[in-house]
Amino acid sequence: HFVGTPQWASPEQLVGGAGRVDLRSDVYSLGVILYQVLTGGFPYDVSGPWHEVASRIQKIAPAPLRRSRRDFDDDLRTIVMKCLAKEPERRYETAGALARDIRRYLAGDVLDAKRESTWYVLRKPVRRHRLAIGGPCANSRGAHGRAASAG
């Protein structure tokens, strides 16, 4: 029997799987709260009888983070959706791991949630330091271009 508030409960909590409930269930709840802070709503419809709400939480993918008027970047969407993964093993292992990725996001660093993507890992520092990298290159091209046209 479930005890708690289903709107913030993880899918495994709703089915009474006490053996599967661990710190990642808390991460799921934090993901719901983060989603609410960003959008003003829940990631799924929480109206109706308890069993219908529980079924949606267990089976339906969270609504895209674009539900509000703001557009969120891919890294922020990744953090929130990792928290809201239906399978506990796909979530952050602890709230501390989530907090580290939020700090990385705020600093513009590579997220742990995306380290498996080589392209992302290589591209992220370039985007972060675009001006530092692009500035000297742009100046040298400009000077070279002027010298070539003068000759």
Residue frames relative to the residue before (quaternion, step in Angstrom):
aa qw qx qy qz dx dy dz
H 1.0000 0.0000 0.0000 0.0000 0.00 0.00 0.00
F 0.3890 -0.7416 0.5069 0.2044 3.58 -0.83 1.03
V 0.0631 -0.7578 0.6487 0.0308 3.54 -1.06 0.86
G 0.5984 0.5488 -0.4109 0.4147 3.58 -0.71 1.04
T 0.5778 -0.5501 0.4639 0.3851 3.52 -1.32 -0.33
P 0.3857 -0.7826 0.4321 0.2281 3.60 -0.29 1.21
Q 0.5787 0.6169 -0.3871 0.3671 3.62 1.03 -0.64
W 0.7643 0.3247 -0.1745 0.5291 3.59 1.10 -0.65
A 0.5094 0.6695 -0.4073 0.3554 3.58 1.27 0.01
S 0.4727 -0.6503 0.5150 0.2975 3.54 -1.16 0.65
P 0.6637 -0.5139 0.3520 0.4140 3.59 -1.17 0.46
E 0.6804 0.4951 -0.3064 0.4450 3.60 0.92 -0.83
Q 0.6005 0.5436 -0.3657 0.4584 3.60 1.14 -0.48
L 0.6759 0.5305 -0.2928 0.4195 3.56 0.99 -0.84
V 0.6989 0.4349 -0.2802 0.4939 3.59 1.13 -0.48
G 0.5193 -0.6763 0.3963 0.3405 3.56 1.28 0.10
G 0.3953 0.7275 -0.4710 0.3043 3.54 1.16 0.50
A 0.1374 -0.8382 0.5234 0.0684 3.57 0.47 1.20
G 0.6337 0.5435 -0.3291 0.4412 3.58 1.08 -0.64
R 0.7058 0.4402 -0.2570 0.4919 3.59 1.16 -0.50
V 0.5740 0.5935 -0.3851 0.4123 3.59 1.20 -0.31
D 0.1671 0.7657 -0.6023 0.1517 3.54 -0.76 1.12
L 0.8067 -0.2660 0.1868 0.4936 3.59 -1.20 -0.39
R 0.6121 0.5680 -0.3514 0.4233 3.58 1.10 -0.59
S 0.5544 0.5697 -0.3950 0.4605 3.59 1.23 -0.33
D 0.6340 0.5081 -0.3196 0.4875 3.57 1.07 -0.73
V 0.6145 0.5395 -0.3432 0.4620 3.58 1.04 -0.75
Y 0.6146 0.5371 -0.3446 0.4638 3.59 1.01 -0.78
S 0.6696 0.4964 -0.2962 0.4663 3.59 0.86 -0.95
L 0.6340 0.5096 -0.3256 0.4820 3.59 1.02 -0.75
G 0.6162 0.5450 -0.3350 0.4594 3.57 1.09 -0.69
V 0.6290 0.5157 -0.3304 0.4787 3.58 1.03 -0.78
I 0.6591 0.5013 -0.3068 0.4691 3.58 0.93 -0.88
L 0.6443 0.5123 -0.3198 0.4692 3.60 0.94 -0.85
Y 0.6242 0.5303 -0.3234 0.4740 3.58 1.01 -0.84
Q 0.6644 0.5075 -0.3000 0.4594 3.57 0.93 -0.91
V 0.6411 0.5254 -0.3249 0.4553 3.57 0.94 -0.86
L 0.7171 0.4657 -0.2495 0.4545 3.57 0.94 -0.90
T 0.8175 0.2827 -0.1163 0.4880 3.58 0.94 -0.85
G 0.4342 -0.6934 0.4676 0.3347 3.56 1.15 -0.52
G 0.7578 0.3083 -0.1932 0.5416 3.59 1.24 0.11
F 0.6002 -0.5399 0.4433 0.3894 3.52 -1.34 -0.11
P 0.5538 -0.6246 0.4309 0.3428 3.59 -1.16 0.42
Y 0.7587 0.1634 -0.1174 0.6196 3.58 1.32 0.04
D 0.6186 -0.5408 0.4145 0.3913 3.55 -1.27 0.35
V 0.1206 -0.8173 0.5621 0.0384 3.59 -0.67 1.10
S 0.4875 0.6448 -0.4514 0.3779 3.57 1.20 0.41
G 0.6651 0.5118 -0.3755 0.3935 3.53 -1.24 0.46
P 0.7459 -0.3898 0.2909 0.4550 3.54 -1.34 -0.07
W 0.6788 -0.5251 0.3441 0.3810 3.54 -1.20 0.68
H 0.6886 0.4964 -0.3040 0.4324 3.61 0.79 -0.95
E 0.6367 0.5088 -0.3334 0.4739 3.62 1.11 -0.59
V 0.6309 0.5155 -0.3261 0.4795 3.58 1.00 -0.83
A 0.6572 0.5138 -0.3041 0.4600 3.58 0.89 -0.94
S 0.6488 0.5215 -0.3148 0.4561 3.58 0.96 -0.82
R 0.6526 0.5043 -0.3173 0.4682 3.59 0.95 -0.84
I 0.6475 0.5171 -0.3224 0.4576 3.59 0.93 -0.87
Q 0.7025 0.4772 -0.2649 0.4568 3.57 0.96 -0.84
K 0.8297 0.3126 -0.1053 0.4504 3.58 0.90 -0.91
I 0.7358 0.4206 -0.2377 0.4746 3.59 1.01 -0.69
A 0.4979 -0.6531 0.4846 0.3013 3.55 -0.97 0.89
P 0.5647 -0.5942 0.4389 0.3679 3.59 -1.06 0.66
A 0.5613 -0.5855 0.4605 0.3607 3.55 -1.14 0.65
P 0.5872 -0.5808 0.4148 0.3819 3.60 -1.03 0.68
L 0.5842 -0.6195 0.4109 0.3257 3.53 -1.10 0.73
R 0.5739 0.6159 -0.3686 0.3943 3.59 1.21 -0.16
R 0.3602 0.7755 -0.4674 0.2243 3.59 1.23 0.10
S 0.6747 0.4330 -0.3068 0.5130 3.58 1.11 -0.47
R 0.6855 -0.4863 0.3429 0.4195 3.57 -1.25 -0.01
R 0.6213 0.5421 -0.3429 0.4501 3.57 1.20 -0.41
D 0.2877 -0.7086 0.6077 0.2139 3.51 -1.20 0.53
F 0.2277 -0.7949 0.5535 0.0992 3.55 -0.75 1.04
D 0.4890 -0.6703 0.4634 0.3112 3.56 -0.99 0.75
D 0.7115 -0.4998 0.3109 0.3839 3.51 -1.30 0.46
D 0.6431 0.5315 -0.3373 0.4361 3.60 0.96 -0.77
L 0.6661 0.4852 -0.3102 0.4740 3.59 0.92 -0.83
R 0.6241 0.5208 -0.3360 0.4757 3.59 1.01 -0.77
T 0.6337 0.5395 -0.3291 0.4462 3.59 0.98 -0.82
I 0.6484 0.5178 -0.3201 0.4572 3.59 0.89 -0.90
V 0.6997 0.4720 -0.2804 0.4572 3.57 0.76 -1.03
M 0.7032 0.4678 -0.2830 0.4546 3.59 0.83 -0.93
K 0.5875 0.5416 -0.3773 0.4680 3.60 1.12 -0.51
C 0.6330 0.5204 -0.3260 0.4714 3.59 1.00 -0.75
L 0.7591 0.4077 -0.1917 0.4700 3.57 0.97 -0.90
A 0.3167 0.7519 -0.5197 0.2537 3.60 1.19 0.31
K 0.5102 -0.6601 0.4591 0.3054 3.58 -0.96 0.85
E 0.7191 0.3948 -0.2312 0.5231 3.58 1.03 -0.79
P 0.4897 -0.6935 0.4398 0.2931 3.62 -0.66 1.06
E 0.6584 0.5339 -0.3238 0.4202 3.61 0.97 -0.77
R 0.6533 0.4936 -0.3186 0.4775 3.62 1.22 -0.22
R 0.5908 0.5701 -0.3608 0.4425 3.61 1.28 -0.10
Y 0.6367 -0.4307 0.4316 0.4721 3.54 -1.34 -0.03
E 0.5148 -0.6751 0.4333 0.3025 3.57 -0.98 0.79
T 0.8004 0.0568 -0.0054 0.5968 3.58 1.10 -0.68
A 0.6303 -0.4993 0.4213 0.4195 3.54 -1.31 0.19
G 0.5987 0.5685 -0.3517 0.4411 3.59 1.13 -0.61
A 0.6432 0.5040 -0.3184 0.4805 3.59 1.02 -0.79
L 0.6193 0.5211 -0.3294 0.4862 3.58 1.06 -0.74
A 0.6591 0.5135 -0.3090 0.4544 3.59 0.87 -0.93
R 0.6333 0.5272 -0.3357 0.4564 3.61 0.99 -0.77
D 0.6760 0.4738 -0.3058 0.4744 3.60 0.93 -0.81
I 0.6088 0.5265 -0.3602 0.4716 3.60 1.05 -0.62
R 0.6427 0.5020 -0.3249 0.4790 3.61 0.98 -0.78
R 0.6357 0.5147 -0.3283 0.4724 3.60 0.99 -0.80
Y 0.6296 0.5352 -0.3281 0.4578 3.57 0.98 -0.85
L 0.6889 0.4872 -0.2831 0.4559 3.57 0.83 -0.98
A 0.6937 0.4507 -0.2646 0.4956 3.59 1.13 -0.65
G 0.4778 -0.6793 0.4337 0.3495 3.60 1.25 -0.21
D 0.4604 0.6914 -0.4349 0.3476 3.58 1.24 0.38
V 0.6701 -0.4742 0.3916 0.4155 3.54 -1.36 0.14
L 0.3687 -0.7276 0.5388 0.2106 3.57 -0.91 0.95
D 0.5170 -0.6081 0.4987 0.3379 3.56 -1.10 0.66
A 0.6169 0.5793 -0.3403 0.4100 3.57 1.05 -0.75
K 0.7683 0.3292 -0.1789 0.5190 3.59 1.18 -0.43
R 0.3550 0.7708 -0.4760 0.2306 3.61 1.20 0.18
E 0.5864 0.5871 -0.3759 0.4125 3.61 1.16 -0.41
S 0.6547 0.4891 -0.3094 0.4862 3.58 1.21 -0.39
T 0.3426 -0.7610 0.5170 0.1900 3.57 -0.34 1.24
W 0.6381 0.5366 -0.3299 0.4428 3.58 0.92 -0.88
Y 0.6540 0.5070 -0.3103 0.4679 3.59 0.92 -0.89
V 0.6712 0.5090 -0.3026 0.4459 3.58 0.84 -0.99
L 0.6880 0.4660 -0.2847 0.4780 3.60 0.98 -0.78
R 0.6932 0.4999 -0.2676 0.4450 3.57 1.01 -0.83
K 0.6031 0.6222 -0.3560 0.3499 3.59 0.98 -0.83
P 0.6943 0.4479 -0.3155 0.4666 3.68 0.72 -0.84
V 0.6115 0.5452 -0.3558 0.4496 3.59 1.06 -0.65
R 0.6596 0.4963 -0.3077 0.4732 3.58 0.93 -0.86
R 0.6589 0.5279 -0.3076 0.4387 3.55 0.95 -0.90
H 0.7912 0.2613 -0.1158 0.5407 3.57 1.00 -0.84
R 0.1417 0.8472 -0.5013 0.1047 3.56 1.15 0.61
L 0.6880 0.4746 -0.2986 0.4607 3.59 0.83 -0.88
A 0.6537 0.5138 -0.3220 0.4528 3.57 0.94 -0.82
I 0.7006 0.4373 -0.2635 0.4984 3.58 1.02 -0.77
G 0.7198 0.4702 -0.2529 0.4438 3.56 0.86 -0.97
G 0.5823 0.6282 -0.3706 0.3591 3.58 1.05 -0.69
P 0.7260 0.4166 -0.2691 0.4764 3.63 0.61 -1.02
C 0.6332 0.5281 -0.3408 0.4518 3.58 1.01 -0.73
A 0.6555 0.5091 -0.3147 0.4606 3.54 0.94 -0.87
N 0.6574 0.5103 -0.3158 0.4557 3.59 0.96 -0.81
S 0.6786 0.4805 -0.3114 0.4600 3.59 0.88 -0.84
R 0.6290 0.5102 -0.3458 0.4739 3.60 1.04 -0.67
G 0.6485 0.5277 -0.3213 0.4447 3.53 0.98 -0.85
A 0.6737 0.4808 -0.2984 0.4753 3.59 0.88 -0.90
H 0.6492 0.5155 -0.3142 0.4627 3.56 0.96 -0.85
G 0.6488 0.5257 -0.3119 0.4533 3.54 0.98 -0.86
R 0.6628 0.4920 -0.3115 0.4708 3.59 0.96 -0.82
A 0.6522 0.5138 -0.3243 0.4533 3.58 0.94 -0.84
A 0.6612 0.5078 -0.3136 0.4545 3.56 0.95 -0.83
S 0.6939 0.4649 -0.2978 0.4623 3.58 0.94 -0.79
A 0.6244 0.5366 -0.3480 0.4484 3.59 1.15 -0.51
G 0.7053 0.4748 -0.2607 0.4574 3.58 1.10 -0.67
